[in-house]
Amino acid sequence: MFLSLFQWNASAAVAFLLGLVIGITVHEASHATSAYFLGDDTAYRDGRVTLNPASHLDLLGSMMLLLAGFGWGRPTPVVPSKLRGGVFGPVAVALAGPVSNLLIVAVCAALYLLPPFRDQDGYLFILVVMVAFTNALLFVFNLIPIPPLDGSKVIFPFLPRALDGFVDFMNQYGPMILLGIILISFVTKLPVLSILLAPVRPLLTLLGLPVVL
């Protein structure tokens, strides 16, 4: 996707990467900040309560961003037992990341109302649209209920005890299942990941933003 995007429009590709860097940085910083305010200073002591991208970007994940337009940041360390709020503490910390990406999309939607950002021949248009698109992707992707994604940390605590075996299975094998879904989607072209990310386009449309990809 990234290479084809770069060939189609280099400015859009740069804006796409910038949107991912902004989104990953704000996402992880939001996890760290919410954990700190809820009583867990683990991420704070690790220097993660910051908007410095260098504190949140992972080396391999950053290389994948450059090569494939798909990557990840350093997981934010959280100790659930230190958090206030019982079961809702870890859930709030997990939600903070995706919600921060949604807020970035909302900010882009507000900027898009201004004339300089609506000129389709200008870079500001490309910038606001691509940053919104990448953060909508991060919002939806991270809410997929497969570990280690945030969606599992939001949903699993509220599942009935009868599903404890399923939760244990997903916590153990979820990362491999997620990797399998990504590889299948990219290698075989089966639209598995596309189906999971289907809410991205309606979300952008709902907020009045154009969908360019």
C-alpha positions as CSV (number, residue, x, y, z in Angstrom):
1,M,0.0,0.0,0.0
2,F,2.7,2.5,1.0
3,L,4.9,2.0,-2.1
4,S,1.9,2.3,-4.4
5,L,0.8,5.4,-2.5
6,F,4.3,6.9,-2.9
7,Q,4.2,6.2,-6.6
8,W,0.8,7.8,-6.9
9,N,1.5,10.9,-4.7
10,A,4.7,11.4,-2.8
11,S,3.2,14.2,-0.8
12,A,0.4,11.9,0.3
13,A,2.8,9.2,1.3
14,V,4.8,11.6,3.4
15,A,1.6,12.9,5.0
16,F,0.6,9.3,5.6
17,L,3.8,8.5,7.5
18,L,3.5,11.8,9.4
19,G,0.0,10.8,10.5
20,L,1.2,7.5,11.7
21,V,4.1,9.0,13.7
22,I,1.8,11.5,15.3
23,G,-0.9,8.9,15.9
24,I,1.4,6.3,17.5
25,T,3.2,9.0,19.6
26,V,-0.1,10.5,21.0
27,H,-1.6,7.0,21.4
28,E,1.3,5.7,23.6
29,A,1.6,9.0,25.5
30,S,-2.1,8.8,26.3
31,H,-1.7,5.3,27.7
32,A,1.2,6.5,29.8
33,T,-0.4,9.8,31.0
34,S,-3.7,8.1,31.9
35,A,-1.9,5.4,33.9
36,Y,0.1,8.1,35.7
37,F,-3.0,9.9,36.8
38,L,-4.6,6.7,37.9
39,G,-1.7,5.9,40.2
40,D,0.8,3.8,38.1
41,D,4.0,5.8,37.6
42,T,5.8,2.9,35.7
43,A,5.5,4.6,32.3
44,Y,6.3,8.0,33.8
45,R,9.6,6.7,35.3
46,D,10.3,5.1,31.9
47,G,10.0,8.6,30.3
48,R,6.8,7.8,28.4
49,V,4.7,10.7,29.6
50,T,5.9,12.9,26.7
51,L,5.1,13.8,23.1
52,N,8.6,13.1,22.0
53,P,8.3,10.5,19.2
54,A,11.7,9.1,20.1
55,S,10.3,7.9,23.4
56,H,7.5,5.9,21.8
57,L,8.7,4.7,18.4
58,D,10.1,1.1,18.1
59,L,13.1,0.6,15.9
60,L,11.7,-2.4,13.9
61,G,8.2,-0.8,13.9
62,S,9.7,2.4,12.5
63,M,11.5,0.5,9.8
64,M,8.3,-1.2,8.8
65,L,6.6,2.2,8.6
66,L,9.2,3.3,6.1
67,L,9.2,0.0,4.1
68,A,5.6,-0.9,4.2
69,G,3.6,2.0,5.6
70,F,2.6,-0.3,8.5
71,G,4.3,-0.4,11.9
72,W,4.0,-0.1,15.6
73,G,5.3,1.8,18.6
74,R,6.9,0.6,21.9
75,P,4.2,-0.9,24.2
76,T,3.6,1.3,27.2
77,P,4.4,-0.5,30.4
78,V,1.4,-0.6,32.8
79,V,1.1,-2.4,36.1
80,P,-2.7,-3.0,36.5
81,S,-2.4,-3.6,40.3
82,K,-1.2,-0.1,40.8
83,L,-4.1,1.5,39.1
84,R,-7.1,3.0,41.0
85,G,-10.6,2.2,40.0
86,G,-10.7,-1.5,40.2
87,V,-11.4,-3.2,36.9
88,F,-12.2,0.2,35.3
89,G,-8.6,1.5,35.8
90,P,-7.0,-0.8,33.2
91,V,-9.9,-0.4,30.9
92,A,-9.6,3.4,31.1
93,V,-5.9,3.2,30.3
94,A,-6.5,0.9,27.4
95,L,-9.2,3.2,26.0
96,A,-7.0,6.3,26.3
97,G,-4.9,5.3,23.3
98,P,-7.7,4.8,20.7
99,V,-9.7,7.8,22.1
100,S,-6.7,10.0,21.5
101,N,-6.5,8.9,17.9
102,L,-10.3,9.6,17.5
103,L,-9.7,13.1,19.0
104,I,-7.0,13.7,16.3
105,V,-9.5,12.8,13.7
106,A,-12.0,15.2,15.2
107,V,-9.3,18.0,15.2
108,C,-8.7,17.2,11.5
109,A,-12.4,17.4,10.8
110,A,-12.5,20.9,12.5
111,L,-9.5,22.1,10.4
112,Y,-11.1,20.8,7.3
113,L,-13.9,23.3,7.8
114,L,-11.4,26.1,7.2
115,P,-10.8,27.3,3.6
116,P,-7.0,26.7,3.5
117,F,-7.6,23.0,4.3
118,R,-10.3,22.5,1.6
119,D,-8.1,23.4,-1.4
120,Q,-7.6,20.0,-3.0
121,D,-4.6,21.3,-4.9
122,G,-2.8,22.4,-1.7
123,Y,-0.6,20.4,0.7
124,L,-2.7,21.4,3.7
125,F,-5.6,19.4,2.2
126,I,-3.4,16.3,1.7
127,L,-2.0,16.7,5.2
128,V,-5.3,17.0,7.1
129,V,-7.0,14.2,5.1
130,M,-4.1,11.8,5.5
131,V,-3.5,12.5,9.2
132,A,-7.2,11.9,9.7
133,F,-7.2,8.7,7.7
134,T,-4.2,7.2,9.5
135,N,-5.6,8.1,12.9
136,A,-9.0,6.6,12.0
137,L,-7.1,3.5,11.0
138,L,-5.3,3.4,14.4
139,F,-8.5,4.0,16.3
140,V,-10.4,1.2,14.6
141,F,-7.4,-1.2,14.4
142,N,-6.6,-0.9,18.1
143,L,-10.2,-1.6,19.1
144,I,-10.1,-5.0,17.5
145,P,-10.6,-7.4,20.4
146,I,-7.5,-9.5,19.8
147,P,-4.5,-9.3,22.2
148,P,-2.3,-7.4,22.5
149,L,-4.6,-4.7,21.0
150,D,-6.5,-2.4,23.3
151,G,-9.9,-3.8,22.3
152,S,-9.2,-7.0,24.2
153,K,-8.2,-5.1,27.3
154,V,-11.5,-3.2,27.1
155,I,-13.8,-6.2,26.5
156,F,-12.2,-9.2,28.2
157,P,-12.5,-7.9,31.8
158,F,-16.3,-7.9,31.4
159,L,-16.7,-11.3,29.8
160,P,-18.4,-14.0,32.0
161,R,-16.2,-16.3,34.0
162,A,-17.4,-19.2,31.8
163,L,-15.2,-17.7,29.1
164,D,-12.1,-17.6,31.2
165,G,-10.6,-20.5,29.0
166,F,-11.3,-18.5,25.9
167,V,-9.6,-15.4,27.4
168,D,-6.6,-17.4,28.5
169,F,-6.3,-18.9,25.0
170,M,-6.6,-15.5,23.3
171,N,-4.0,-13.9,25.7
172,Q,-1.6,-16.7,24.8
173,Y,-2.2,-17.0,21.1
174,G,-3.8,-13.6,20.2
175,P,-0.5,-12.0,18.9
176,M,0.0,-14.9,16.6
177,I,-3.6,-14.8,15.4
178,L,-3.2,-11.1,14.7
179,L,0.0,-11.6,12.8
180,G,-1.6,-14.3,10.8
181,I,-4.5,-12.1,9.9
182,I,-2.1,-9.3,8.7
183,L,0.0,-11.7,6.7
184,I,-3.0,-13.4,5.1
185,S,-4.4,-10.0,4.1
186,F,-1.1,-8.8,2.6
187,V,0.1,-12.1,1.0
188,T,-3.1,-13.7,-0.3
189,K,-5.0,-10.5,-0.8
190,L,-8.0,-11.9,1.1
191,P,-9.9,-9.0,2.6
192,V,-9.7,-10.2,6.2
193,L,-8.1,-7.1,7.6
194,S,-10.1,-4.9,5.3
195,I,-13.3,-6.3,6.8
196,L,-12.0,-5.6,10.3
197,L,-11.1,-2.0,9.3
198,A,-14.4,-1.4,7.5
199,P,-15.6,1.2,10.0
200,V,-12.8,3.6,9.0
201,R,-14.6,5.0,5.9
202,P,-18.0,5.5,7.6
203,L,-16.2,7.2,10.6
204,L,-14.5,9.7,8.2
205,T,-17.7,10.3,6.3
206,L,-19.6,10.9,9.6
207,L,-17.2,13.6,10.6
208,G,-17.4,15.3,7.2
209,L,-14.0,14.3,5.9
210,P,-13.2,13.0,2.4
211,V,-12.0,9.4,1.9
212,V,-9.2,9.5,-0.6
213,L,-8.0,5.9,-0.3
